């Protein structure tokens, strides 16, 4: 895809992102600042500002220093001309300058993003060139504002984030990452459309008192070597409960890899922390089409949650759009990986010429170092529109993070078509759910596929299904060697229950030959 010459376009900022960004923006002004407190921007400028020598350890010390002071929320200082923009007005703001380093023969360039709309918080942007910090200054003359009438004394409005552009050797540069809003960032592999959103830190989601949204305060971007295919970004994040230092190394390509290293400095003891967070959308599909009147057969950018637990078991949990909030916890120790995957790569599955959900990235999280006891959390939030990110997953450590401690963690992200590590077993290719034969019964059809189920499939394949509470009936199995597939059908009878957990696996010769299918039915 071509490098876009301007600010965020509808291709990069979709209306469905707005709810998440708006929540973060509101959270940014939820607390009153301490009178007379030195502001985070002032501390940042003094500690690691223009002209100073850069040292990654200083970023860590800066985050530590912030944690020892009372939290000061970002100021509500966005000029009215930008704070009252609608979506179309915001995406009409275009940059008129080349991305930073674009003309230097570097493999990666940077484009600062304007503030406005729901992106109200200012982020300090710094470049690191030859070991020296250089501030990226705002110049209104470098933007085309469309029909907006700007005041004469606009001043330094600042930036809301930045976009990363890969200038590959094939002459086809592409935007591969966007860091903008709260502690959100997105990336894609070559040829994909932006989809799932990563969170650098998730705090207290679905908490009765409300979720806490950390914000990025500043970034330092190290200038890539000439022809390099990687860039290292250092940042400071902050919230009422904690501050933190983050280091992200991006390597774009046919699979874009991001190494994320974060150290948190909690101001208070935090018992609900989410690491490696991913937000996505699931509106409807073959397992969930109630009350849908749409020409498209499916609408989702992630089809399921994949997990490889500490025992080496591969788990697959299809996503749903439930009628009530559903929170699932998959307890584990030393997980090997998890992520939200888009397994459906056929246009026919969606029939959507605009959104192209078949081109949305899968995002796989691989812990670096051992993560101890905890659980993979999955939140499925009811939605009546595809614009909402209604799916959230993350790793929740069992142990709380205590006030005054320093908590490091690291992981690798794979923004990809297919994760590099995948089950050496039959995988679920579709889950279909519909009305059963009588009463509240629901009919299920789960199809598994792998090469081993092709021309000479095992003769003793059987399905092992457990349900609780509730019961199942009419369990059947069909083999389709021409599709290299096995389909399992059954009916769930929930009785008077309003939630039933199911677990299904294929076996042959007394051993598993498929990943484990997990599902929660709710009315």
BADREN-173354 format. One record per residue (C-alpha): residue in three letters; x, y, z. Coordinates in steps of 0.001 Angstrom, whole numbers. Example, Ala and Ser with C-alpha at 12.3 -4.5 7.8 and 13.67 -1.06 7.14 Angstrom:
<sites>
<residu:ALA east:12300 north:-4500 up:7800>
<residu:SER east:13670 north:-1060 up:7140>
</sites>
This chain:
<sites>
<residu:UNK east:0 north:0 up:0>
<residu:UNK east:1293 north:3533 up:-641>
<residu:UNK east:2567 north:5821 up:2088>
<residu:UNK east:-268 north:8185 up:2930>
<residu:UNK east:835 north:11819 up:2789>
<residu:UNK east:-1268 north:13113 up:5652>
<residu:UNK east:-2654 north:12570 up:9094>
<residu:UNK east:-4826 north:9664 up:10189>
<residu:UNK east:-7092 north:8574 up:7368>
<residu:UNK east:-10217 north:6408 up:7568>
<residu:UNK east:-7937 north:3509 up:6664>
<residu:UNK east:-5999 north:3942 up:9898>
<residu:UNK east:-8581 north:5426 up:12258>
<residu:UNK east:-11916 north:3672 up:12029>
<residu:UNK east:-15083 north:4767 up:13749>
<residu:UNK east:-15089 north:1508 up:15727>
<residu:UNK east:-11895 north:2651 up:17492>
<residu:UNK east:-13491 north:5782 up:18855>
<residu:UNK east:-15180 north:4242 up:21905>
<residu:UNK east:-11928 north:2885 up:23308>
<residu:UNK east:-10056 north:6107 up:22623>
<residu:UNK east:-12834 north:8226 up:24092>
<residu:UNK east:-12794 north:6181 up:27302>
<residu:UNK east:-9074 north:6728 up:27608>
<residu:UNK east:-9405 north:10453 up:26974>
<residu:UNK east:-12020 north:10825 up:29692>
<residu:UNK east:-9841 north:8874 up:32111>
<residu:UNK east:-6973 north:11268 up:31449>
<residu:UNK east:-8799 north:14150 up:33164>
<residu:UNK east:-10518 north:12209 up:35922>
<residu:UNK east:-8280 north:13331 up:38787>
<residu:UNK east:-7367 north:16758 up:40076>
<residu:UNK east:-3687 north:17655 up:39903>
<residu:UNK east:-1719 north:18404 up:43041>
<residu:UNK east:-1322 north:22131 up:43636>
<residu:UNK east:2201 north:23295 up:42937>
<residu:UNK east:3383 north:19871 up:41767>
<residu:UNK east:6098 north:19777 up:39135>
<residu:UNK east:4366 north:18532 up:35995>
<residu:UNK east:5475 north:15373 up:34166>
<residu:UNK east:6352 north:17348 up:30979>
<residu:UNK east:8645 north:19580 up:33030>
<residu:UNK east:10304 north:16580 up:34655>
<residu:UNK east:10740 north:14943 up:31250>
<residu:UNK east:12290 north:18059 up:29693>
<residu:UNK east:14657 north:18474 up:32628>
<residu:UNK east:15708 north:14823 up:32791>
<residu:UNK east:15920 north:13775 up:29143>
<residu:UNK east:15053 north:16757 up:26964>
<residu:UNK east:16537 north:18648 up:24032>
<residu:UNK east:20329 north:18391 up:23671>
<residu:UNK east:20945 north:15874 up:26440>
<residu:UNK east:22820 north:12610 up:26049>
<residu:UNK east:20470 north:9662 up:25781>
<residu:UNK east:20748 north:6655 up:28058>
<residu:UNK east:18001 north:3984 up:28278>
<residu:UNK east:18656 north:3786 up:32025>
<residu:UNK east:17577 north:7422 up:32300>
<residu:UNK east:14138 north:6516 up:30932>
<residu:UNK east:13853 north:3965 up:33719>
<residu:UNK east:14970 north:6518 up:36298>
<residu:UNK east:12478 north:9029 up:34927>
<residu:UNK east:9582 north:6579 up:35365>
<residu:UNK east:10817 north:5782 up:38860>
<residu:UNK east:10936 north:9501 up:39652>
<residu:UNK east:7357 north:10010 up:38426>
<residu:UNK east:6127 north:7141 up:40612>
<residu:UNK east:7374 north:8921 up:43730>
<residu:UNK east:5211 north:11953 up:43010>
<residu:UNK east:1448 north:12347 up:43092>
<residu:UNK east:-220 north:11569 up:39789>
<residu:UNK east:-856 north:14658 up:37679>
<residu:UNK east:-3260 north:14036 up:34785>
<residu:UNK east:-2564 north:15451 up:31333>
<residu:UNK east:-3812 north:19056 up:31120>
<residu:UNK east:-7003 north:19812 up:29264>
<residu:UNK east:-5236 north:22370 up:27056>
<residu:UNK east:-6278 north:21421 up:23524>
<residu:UNK east:-7515 north:24529 up:21636>
<residu:UNK east:-11236 north:24525 up:20932>
<residu:UNK east:-10648 north:24451 up:17191>
<residu:UNK east:-9293 north:20897 up:17592>
<residu:UNK east:-11164 north:19609 up:20649>
<residu:UNK east:-14555 north:20033 up:19012>
<residu:UNK east:-13703 north:18240 up:15758>
<residu:UNK east:-15867 north:15469 up:14424>
<residu:UNK east:-14376 north:12357 up:12880>
<residu:UNK east:-14359 north:13607 up:9290>
<residu:UNK east:-12787 north:16930 up:10236>
<residu:UNK east:-10011 north:15206 up:12155>
<residu:UNK east:-9013 north:12777 up:9437>
<residu:UNK east:-8966 north:15696 up:6994>
<residu:UNK east:-5882 north:17120 up:8790>
<residu:UNK east:-2952 north:16158 up:6563>
<residu:UNK east:776 north:16415 up:7123>
<residu:UNK east:2575 north:18361 up:4406>
<residu:UNK east:6078 north:17242 up:5288>
<residu:UNK east:7902 north:14040 up:4524>
<residu:UNK east:8073 north:11524 up:7364>
<residu:UNK east:11145 north:11983 up:9550>
<residu:UNK east:14221 north:10148 up:8176>
<residu:UNK east:12318 north:9357 up:4967>
<residu:UNK east:14958 north:11022 up:2780>
<residu:UNK east:17966 north:9668 up:4688>
<residu:UNK east:18039 north:6166 up:3261>
<residu:UNK east:16827 north:4751 up:6566>
<residu:UNK east:14723 north:1616 up:6481>
<residu:UNK east:12054 north:3162 up:8706>
<residu:UNK east:10518 north:6637 up:8845>
<residu:UNK east:8348 north:8385 up:11445>
<residu:UNK east:5278 north:10594 up:10970>
<residu:UNK east:4019 north:12578 up:14004>
<residu:UNK east:236 north:12640 up:14400>
<residu:UNK east:-1775 north:15772 up:15149>
<residu:UNK east:-3871 north:16224 up:18288>
<residu:UNK east:-7621 north:16561 up:17975>
<residu:UNK east:-10981 north:14807 up:18139>
<residu:UNK east:-10700 north:12163 up:20907>
<residu:UNK east:-6890 north:12320 up:20827>
<residu:UNK east:-6655 north:15219 up:23265>
<residu:UNK east:-3554 north:14285 up:25294>
<residu:UNK east:-219 north:15714 up:24205>
<residu:UNK east:2769 north:13370 up:23980>
<residu:UNK east:6347 north:14652 up:23914>
<residu:UNK east:8232 north:13206 up:20949>
<residu:UNK east:12020 north:13056 up:20905>
<residu:UNK east:14501 north:11642 up:18398>
<residu:UNK east:17813 north:10085 up:19416>
<residu:UNK east:20482 north:10844 up:16810>
<residu:UNK east:24166 north:10088 up:17436>
<residu:UNK east:23333 north:9602 up:21088>
<residu:UNK east:21803 north:13064 up:21512>
<residu:UNK east:18145 north:13864 up:22246>
<residu:UNK east:16361 north:16146 up:19786>
<residu:UNK east:12790 north:17302 up:20391>
<residu:UNK east:10294 north:17064 up:17546>
<residu:UNK east:8778 north:20532 up:17422>
<residu:UNK east:5268 north:21318 up:16307>
<residu:UNK east:4889 north:23705 up:13358>
<residu:UNK east:1352 north:24507 up:12171>
<residu:UNK east:2710 north:25392 up:8735>
<residu:UNK east:3550 north:21720 up:8207>
<residu:UNK east:-108 north:20645 up:8216>
<residu:UNK east:-3031 north:21126 up:5874>
<residu:UNK east:-6116 north:21697 up:8056>
<residu:UNK east:-8717 north:21502 up:5335>
<residu:UNK east:-11564 north:23938 up:6016>
<residu:UNK east:-10617 north:24630 up:9634>
<residu:UNK east:-10138 north:28306 up:10516>
<residu:UNK east:-7131 north:28479 up:12823>
<residu:UNK east:-6452 north:31296 up:15296>
<residu:UNK east:-3436 north:33469 up:14515>
<residu:UNK east:-1682 north:32678 up:17810>
<residu:UNK east:-2077 north:28903 up:17715>
<residu:UNK east:1185 north:28140 up:19540>
<residu:UNK east:2681 north:24703 up:20163>
<residu:UNK east:-235 north:22258 up:20048>
<residu:UNK east:1986 north:19162 up:20141>
<residu:UNK east:1326 north:15640 up:18956>
<residu:UNK east:-958 north:12765 up:19907>
<residu:UNK east:1324 north:9956 up:18755>
<residu:UNK east:3133 north:8786 up:15653>
<residu:UNK east:3064 north:6406 up:12721>
<residu:UNK east:5932 north:4154 up:11571>
<residu:UNK east:6590 north:3595 up:7863>
<residu:UNK east:8739 north:780 up:6445>
<residu:UNK east:10791 north:1872 up:3429>
<residu:UNK east:11599 north:-1601 up:2125>
<residu:UNK east:13906 north:-2316 up:-761>
<residu:UNK east:11129 north:-3412 up:-3099>
<residu:UNK east:9924 north:154 up:-3603>
<residu:UNK east:6623 north:-498 up:-1834>
<residu:UNK east:6730 north:1270 up:1551>
<residu:UNK east:3903 north:601 up:3966>
<residu:UNK east:2621 north:1991 up:7253>
<residu:UNK east:3198 north:-829 up:9725>
<residu:UNK east:2511 north:637 up:13175>
<residu:UNK east:558 north:3422 up:14894>
<residu:UNK east:1060 north:4497 up:18522>
<residu:UNK east:-1778 north:6808 up:19549>
<residu:UNK east:-4307 north:7108 up:22381>
<residu:UNK east:-3888 north:6015 up:26041>
<residu:UNK east:-1244 north:3240 up:25896>
<residu:UNK east:-2663 north:1731 up:22693>
<residu:UNK east:-678 north:726 up:19640>
<residu:UNK east:-1300 north:-1284 up:16488>
<residu:UNK east:821 north:-2998 up:13885>
<residu:UNK east:326 north:-5091 up:10762>
<residu:UNK east:2226 north:-7429 up:8499>
<residu:UNK east:2756 north:-6502 up:4877>
<residu:UNK east:-512 north:-6617 up:2912>
<residu:UNK east:-2802 north:-6438 up:5946>
<residu:UNK east:-5349 north:-3888 up:7174>
<residu:UNK east:-5145 north:-2505 up:10701>
<residu:UNK east:-7308 north:-4413 up:13153>
<residu:UNK east:-6582 north:-5592 up:16696>
<residu:UNK east:-5232 north:-3039 up:19189>
<residu:UNK east:-2455 north:-3844 up:21654>
<residu:UNK east:-2356 north:-2305 up:25110>
<residu:UNK east:954 north:-1588 up:26786>
<residu:UNK east:-827 north:-1837 up:30130>
<residu:UNK east:-4354 north:-2767 up:31219>
<residu:UNK east:-5591 north:-1806 up:34691>
<residu:UNK east:-8786 north:-3000 up:36364>
<residu:UNK east:-10932 north:-3772 up:33312>
<residu:UNK east:-14612 north:-4514 up:34077>
<residu:UNK east:-14052 north:-3219 up:37610>
<residu:UNK east:-17278 north:-1962 up:39255>
<residu:UNK east:-15472 north:1301 up:40071>
<residu:UNK east:-14371 north:1731 up:36464>
<residu:UNK east:-11338 north:848 up:34396>
<residu:UNK east:-8157 north:2882 up:34780>
<residu:UNK east:-6521 north:3993 up:31535>
<residu:UNK east:-2778 north:4705 up:31690>
<residu:UNK east:-1380 north:7222 up:29204>
<residu:UNK east:1906 north:7584 up:27361>
<residu:UNK east:3773 north:10719 up:28458>
<residu:UNK east:6727 north:10760 up:26082>
<residu:UNK east:8693 north:8745 up:23522>
<residu:UNK east:12324 north:8649 up:22445>
<residu:UNK east:12855 north:7087 up:18994>
<residu:UNK east:16337 north:5873 up:18139>
<residu:UNK east:17322 north:6717 up:14574>
<residu:UNK east:17665 north:3441 up:12626>
<residu:UNK east:20895 north:2637 up:10841>
<residu:UNK east:20876 north:3194 up:7082>
<residu:UNK east:18968 north:340 up:5462>
<residu:UNK east:17916 north:-1016 up:8854>
<residu:UNK east:14732 north:-3040 up:9227>
<residu:UNK east:14162 north:-2273 up:12902>
<residu:UNK east:13534 north:672 up:15162>
<residu:UNK east:13710 north:948 up:18951>
<residu:UNK east:11235 north:3168 up:20759>
<residu:UNK east:11516 north:4097 up:24437>
<residu:UNK east:8572 north:5522 up:26344>
<residu:UNK east:7204 north:6539 up:29713>
<residu:UNK east:3654 north:5664 up:30746>
<residu:UNK east:1722 north:6961 up:33714>
<residu:UNK east:-1553 north:6498 up:35589>
<residu:UNK east:-3065 north:7117 up:39009>
<residu:UNK east:-1805 north:3701 up:40207>
<residu:UNK east:1573 north:3330 up:38529>
<residu:UNK east:4200 north:4747 up:36251>
<residu:UNK east:6397 north:2713 up:33957>
<residu:UNK east:9182 north:2610 up:31395>
<residu:UNK east:8698 north:771 up:28116>
<residu:UNK east:11057 north:-230 up:25334>
<residu:UNK east:9618 north:-1518 up:22053>
<residu:UNK east:11654 north:-2833 up:19138>
<residu:UNK east:9693 north:-3042 up:15868>
<residu:UNK east:10769 north:-5264 up:12954>
<residu:UNK east:8281 north:-4921 up:10061>
<residu:UNK east:7812 north:-7392 up:7238>
<residu:UNK east:5694 north:-10304 up:6092>
<residu:UNK east:5399 north:-10907 up:9837>
<residu:UNK east:5883 north:-7791 up:11964>
<residu:UNK east:7608 north:-8621 up:15251>
<residu:UNK east:7607 north:-6320 up:18276>
<residu:UNK east:9641 north:-6984 up:21415>
<residu:UNK east:8089 north:-5226 up:24416>
<residu:UNK east:10004 north:-4702 up:27670>
<residu:UNK east:8252 north:-2871 up:30494>
<residu:UNK east:9090 north:-2068 up:34099>
<residu:UNK east:6300 north:-814 up:36350>
<residu:UNK east:6718 north:1321 up:39475>
<residu:UNK east:3379 north:1061 up:41355>
<residu:UNK east:2320 north:4035 up:43483>
<residu:UNK east:-195 north:1813 up:45246>
<residu:UNK east:-709 north:-1926 up:45513>
<residu:UNK east:-2491 north:-3135 up:42361>
<residu:UNK east:-4292 north:-6491 up:42362>
<residu:UNK east:-5713 north:-6414 up:38827>
<residu:UNK east:-3074 north:-5855 up:36174>
<residu:UNK east:-3268 north:-6942 up:32541>
<residu:UNK east:-83 north:-7690 up:30584>
<residu:UNK east:99 north:-8249 up:26836>
<residu:UNK east:-3419 north:-6873 up:26382>
<residu:UNK east:-5244 north:-7181 up:23045>
<residu:UNK east:-8562 north:-5583 up:22089>
<residu:UNK east:-10576 north:-6647 up:19056>
<residu:UNK east:-14064 north:-6917 up:17569>
<residu:UNK east:-16502 north:-9814 up:17255>
<residu:UNK east:-19976 north:-8775 up:16088>
<residu:UNK east:-21448 north:-11974 up:14652>
<residu:UNK east:-20504 north:-15185 up:12856>
<residu:UNK east:-21637 north:-18770 up:12245>
<residu:UNK east:-21846 north:-19437 up:16001>
<residu:UNK east:-23705 north:-16240 up:16853>
<residu:UNK east:-26159 north:-14703 up:14361>
<residu:UNK east:-29216 north:-13962 up:16508>
<residu:UNK east:-31228 north:-10911 up:15425>
<residu:UNK east:-28817 north:-10086 up:12590>
<residu:UNK east:-30151 north:-8596 up:9361>
<residu:UNK east:-27085 north:-8039 up:7197>
<residu:UNK east:-25940 north:-9008 up:3696>
<residu:UNK east:-22618 north:-10167 up:5127>
<residu:UNK east:-22426 north:-13687 up:6562>
<residu:UNK east:-19890 north:-12713 up:9264>
<residu:UNK east:-18416 north:-9585 up:10866>
<residu:UNK east:-15346 north:-9997 up:13077>
<residu:UNK east:-11654 north:-9169 up:12957>
<residu:UNK east:-10621 north:-12005 up:15312>
<residu:UNK east:-12209 north:-15444 up:15264>
<residu:UNK east:-10870 north:-16893 up:18494>
<residu:UNK east:-8495 north:-16954 up:21438>
<residu:UNK east:-5578 north:-19372 up:21018>
<residu:UNK east:-3562 north:-20473 up:24054>
<residu:UNK east:-545 north:-22698 up:24599>
<residu:UNK east:-517 north:-23296 up:28328>
<residu:UNK east:2355 north:-24152 up:30632>
<residu:UNK east:1596 north:-27885 up:30281>
<residu:UNK east:1985 north:-27719 up:26503>
<residu:UNK east:-1746 north:-28062 up:25744>
<residu:UNK east:-3138 north:-26126 up:22778>
<residu:UNK east:-6508 north:-24511 up:23509>
<residu:UNK east:-8937 north:-22782 up:21139>
<residu:UNK east:-11832 north:-20649 up:22368>
<residu:UNK east:-14111 north:-19244 up:19619>
<residu:UNK east:-15236 north:-15688 up:20314>
<residu:UNK east:-18849 north:-14593 up:20783>
<residu:UNK east:-21001 north:-11496 up:21089>
<residu:UNK east:-22943 north:-12444 up:24247>
<residu:UNK east:-26147 north:-10944 up:25598>
<residu:UNK east:-24465 north:-10198 up:28931>
<residu:UNK east:-20874 north:-9447 up:29895>
<residu:UNK east:-18832 north:-12667 up:30015>
<residu:UNK east:-15518 north:-12907 up:31869>
<residu:UNK east:-13475 north:-16097 up:31462>
<residu:UNK east:-10271 north:-16947 up:33301>
<residu:UNK east:-7966 north:-19704 up:32040>
<residu:UNK east:-5746 north:-20441 up:35038>
<residu:UNK east:-2160 north:-21298 up:34182>
<residu:UNK east:1458 north:-21178 up:35261>
<residu:UNK east:4347 north:-20237 up:32978>
<residu:UNK east:2193 north:-19854 up:29827>
<residu:UNK east:3966 north:-20360 up:26532>
<residu:UNK east:1753 north:-18067 up:24490>
<residu:UNK east:-1702 north:-16670 up:23776>
<residu:UNK east:-3361 north:-14371 up:21294>
<residu:UNK east:-6396 north:-13329 up:19290>
<residu:UNK east:-6235 north:-14937 up:15855>
<residu:UNK east:-8039 north:-14347 up:12608>
<residu:UNK east:-8152 north:-17855 up:11141>
<residu:UNK east:-10604 north:-17021 up:8367>
<residu:UNK east:-8610 north:-15763 up:5392>
<residu:UNK east:-11231 north:-16221 up:2691>
<residu:UNK east:-13143 north:-13237 up:1328>
<residu:UNK east:-16221 north:-15469 up:1020>
<residu:UNK east:-16451 north:-15813 up:4804>
<residu:UNK east:-17214 north:-12089 up:5172>
<residu:UNK east:-18244 north:-10761 up:1732>
<residu:UNK east:-17161 north:-7289 up:2852>
<residu:UNK east:-15497 north:-5189 up:155>
<residu:UNK east:-14786 north:-2249 up:2475>
<residu:UNK east:-13584 north:-3698 up:5767>
<residu:UNK east:-11785 north:-6790 up:4427>
<residu:UNK east:-11835 north:-8628 up:7734>
<residu:UNK east:-9962 north:-11441 up:6002>
<residu:UNK east:-6911 north:-9150 up:5972>
<residu:UNK east:-6893 north:-8247 up:9656>
<residu:UNK east:-3823 north:-9366 up:11640>
<residu:UNK east:-3579 north:-12195 up:14102>
<residu:UNK east:-1656 north:-11132 up:17209>
<residu:UNK east:280 north:-13793 up:19109>
<residu:UNK east:1972 north:-13018 up:22456>
<residu:UNK east:5020 north:-15014 up:23500>
<residu:UNK east:6328 north:-14389 up:27047>
<residu:UNK east:10036 north:-13625 up:27339>
<residu:UNK east:11267 north:-15000 up:30619>
<residu:UNK east:8989 north:-17049 up:32857>
<residu:UNK east:5612 north:-15654 up:33846>
<residu:UNK east:4554 north:-17229 up:37117>
<residu:UNK east:1027 north:-18115 up:38252>
<residu:UNK east:-1931 north:-16268 up:36814>
<residu:UNK east:-4570 north:-16576 up:34141>
<residu:UNK east:-5389 north:-15579 up:30606>
<residu:UNK east:-8467 north:-13384 up:30992>
<residu:UNK east:-11074 north:-13009 up:28255>
<residu:UNK east:-13752 north:-10322 up:28337>
<residu:UNK east:-16623 north:-10578 up:25851>
<residu:UNK east:-18801 north:-7469 up:25936>
<residu:UNK east:-22268 north:-7289 up:24375>
<residu:UNK east:-22476 north:-4948 up:21390>
<residu:UNK east:-25136 north:-4049 up:18855>
<residu:UNK east:-22715 north:-2432 up:16407>
<residu:UNK east:-19483 north:-3437 up:14717>
<residu:UNK east:-17823 north:-115 up:15588>
<residu:UNK east:-17102 north:-1290 up:19137>
<residu:UNK east:-14058 north:-3169 up:20371>
<residu:UNK east:-15988 north:-5671 up:22481>
<residu:UNK east:-13257 north:-8289 up:23006>
<residu:UNK east:-10343 north:-7941 up:25419>
<residu:UNK east:-7765 north:-10522 up:26468>
<residu:UNK east:-4631 north:-10249 up:28613>
<residu:UNK east:-2437 north:-12111 up:31104>
<residu:UNK east:-3374 north:-11392 up:34727>
<residu:UNK east:-677 north:-12297 up:37270>
<residu:UNK east:-1992 north:-13947 up:40421>
<residu:UNK east:276 north:-11974 up:42754>
<residu:UNK east:-539 north:-8278 up:43261>
<residu:UNK east:2024 north:-5610 up:42407>
<residu:UNK east:2899 north:-3906 up:45670>
<residu:UNK east:3394 north:-186 up:46189>
<residu:UNK east:7017 north:887 up:45887>
<residu:UNK east:8125 north:-2251 up:44048>
<residu:UNK east:9698 north:-2517 up:40606>
<residu:UNK east:8056 north:-5089 up:38350>
<residu:UNK east:9716 north:-6017 up:35041>
<residu:UNK east:8078 north:-8139 up:32347>
<residu:UNK east:8722 north:-8752 up:28665>
<residu:UNK east:7051 north:-10443 up:25724>
<residu:UNK east:7249 north:-10717 up:21946>
<residu:UNK east:4359 north:-9865 up:19650>
<residu:UNK east:3815 north:-11450 up:16256>
<residu:UNK east:1476 north:-9398 up:14050>
<residu:UNK east:912 north:-11964 up:11359>
<residu:UNK east:-1249 north:-13991 up:9009>
<residu:UNK east:-464 north:-17155 up:10966>
<residu:UNK east:1603 north:-17342 up:14185>
<residu:UNK east:5087 north:-18851 up:13871>
<residu:UNK east:4207 north:-21502 up:16433>
<residu:UNK east:1036 north:-23447 up:15780>
<residu:UNK east:-537 north:-26689 up:16976>
<residu:UNK east:1001 north:-29849 up:15444>
<residu:UNK east:-2540 north:-31202 up:15622>
<residu:UNK east:-5923 north:-30845 up:13966>
<residu:UNK east:-7210 north:-27289 up:14474>
<residu:UNK east:-10742 north:-25936 up:14593>
<residu:UNK east:-11742 north:-24351 up:11295>
<residu:UNK east:-15336 north:-23496 up:12142>
<residu:UNK east:-17859 north:-23579 up:14974>
<residu:UNK east:-21535 north:-23410 up:14035>
<residu:UNK east:-24392 north:-23028 up:16496>
<residu:UNK east:-28143 north:-23067 up:15874>
<residu:UNK east:-31522 north:-24100 up:17203>
<residu:UNK east:-31757 north:-27618 up:18558>
<residu:UNK east:-34506 north:-30209 up:18185>
<residu:UNK east:-36651 north:-29245 up:21185>
<residu:UNK east:-36965 north:-26678 up:23964>
<residu:UNK east:-33762 north:-24822 up:24871>
<residu:UNK east:-31486 north:-27274 up:23133>
<residu:UNK east:-28779 north:-25855 up:20875>
<residu:UNK east:-27191 north:-27701 up:17991>
<residu:UNK east:-23395 north:-27527 up:17524>
<residu:UNK east:-21150 north:-28465 up:14597>
<residu:UNK east:-17392 north:-28205 up:15197>
<residu:UNK east:-15031 north:-28966 up:12316>
<residu:UNK east:-11351 north:-29884 up:12726>
<residu:UNK east:-8795 north:-30072 up:9945>
<residu:UNK east:-5209 north:-31234 up:9407>
<residu:UNK east:-3187 north:-33052 up:6748>
<residu:UNK east:-3363 north:-36293 up:8764>
<residu:UNK east:-7140 north:-36388 up:8247>
<residu:UNK east:-6693 north:-36513 up:4459>
<residu:UNK east:-6139 north:-39575 up:2259>
<residu:UNK east:-5322 north:-42084 up:5017>
<residu:UNK east:-6987 north:-40808 up:8207>
<residu:UNK east:-6807 north:-42858 up:11418>
<residu:UNK east:-9588 north:-45421 up:11585>
<residu:UNK east:-10280 north:-45062 up:15287>
<residu:UNK east:-10870 north:-41313 up:15530>
<residu:UNK east:-13360 north:-40479 up:18248>
<residu:UNK east:-14641 north:-37291 up:19859>
<residu:UNK east:-14368 north:-36734 up:23604>
<residu:UNK east:-16874 north:-34161 up:24834>
<residu:UNK east:-17581 north:-32947 up:28358>
<residu:UNK east:-20319 north:-30531 up:29393>
<residu:UNK east:-21009 north:-28980 up:32769>
<residu:UNK east:-23534 north:-28061 up:33882>
<residu:UNK east:-26086 north:-29370 up:31403>
<residu:UNK east:-25882 north:-32434 up:29179>
<residu:UNK east:-25281 north:-33354 up:25548>
<residu:UNK east:-27136 north:-35631 up:23137>
<residu:UNK east:-26768 north:-37120 up:19643>
<residu:UNK east:-22977 north:-36929 up:19583>
<residu:UNK east:-21844 north:-37846 up:16066>
<residu:UNK east:-18687 north:-37701 up:13964>
<residu:UNK east:-18264 north:-37434 up:10184>
<residu:UNK east:-14995 north:-37864 up:8297>
<residu:UNK east:-14305 north:-35858 up:5119>
<residu:UNK east:-10908 north:-36969 up:3740>
<residu:UNK east:-11352 north:-34824 up:627>
<residu:UNK east:-11373 north:-31745 up:2902>
<residu:UNK east:-8857 north:-33227 up:5324>
<residu:UNK east:-11479 north:-32676 up:7986>
<residu:UNK east:-13590 north:-34246 up:10693>
<residu:UNK east:-16863 north:-32711 up:11829>
<residu:UNK east:-18366 north:-33316 up:15264>
<residu:UNK east:-22058 north:-32670 up:15835>
<residu:UNK east:-24084 north:-32732 up:19046>
<residu:UNK east:-26923 north:-31055 up:20873>
<residu:UNK east:-26472 north:-29178 up:24131>
<residu:UNK east:-29315 north:-29402 up:26636>
<residu:UNK east:-28737 north:-26657 up:29233>
<residu:UNK east:-31809 north:-27564 up:31250>
<residu:UNK east:-32520 north:-24587 up:33487>
<residu:UNK east:-28919 north:-23388 up:33448>
<residu:UNK east:-27851 north:-20035 up:31974>
<residu:UNK east:-24211 north:-20935 up:31375>
<residu:UNK east:-22663 north:-24212 up:30243>
<residu:UNK east:-18951 north:-24907 up:29767>
<residu:UNK east:-17936 north:-27384 up:27048>
<residu:UNK east:-14678 north:-29101 up:26177>
<residu:UNK east:-14102 north:-31161 up:23023>
<residu:UNK east:-11084 north:-32993 up:21670>
<residu:UNK east:-10398 north:-35612 up:18990>
<residu:UNK east:-8517 north:-38765 up:19931>
<residu:UNK east:-7042 north:-41688 up:18016>
<residu:UNK east:-5196 north:-44606 up:19546>
<residu:UNK east:-5974 north:-43177 up:22961>
<residu:UNK east:-4003 north:-39986 up:22250>
<residu:UNK east:-5131 north:-36448 up:21379>
<residu:UNK east:-4920 north:-35607 up:17677>
<residu:UNK east:-6521 north:-32141 up:17917>
<residu:UNK east:-6282 north:-28954 up:19875>
<residu:UNK east:-8809 north:-28582 up:22689>
<residu:UNK east:-12007 north:-26745 up:21769>
<residu:UNK east:-13494 north:-24743 up:24634>
<residu:UNK east:-16858 north:-22982 up:24592>
<residu:UNK east:-19204 north:-21222 up:26985>
<residu:UNK east:-22875 north:-21242 up:26046>
<residu:UNK east:-25120 north:-18515 up:27404>
<residu:UNK east:-28679 north:-17706 up:26311>
</sites>
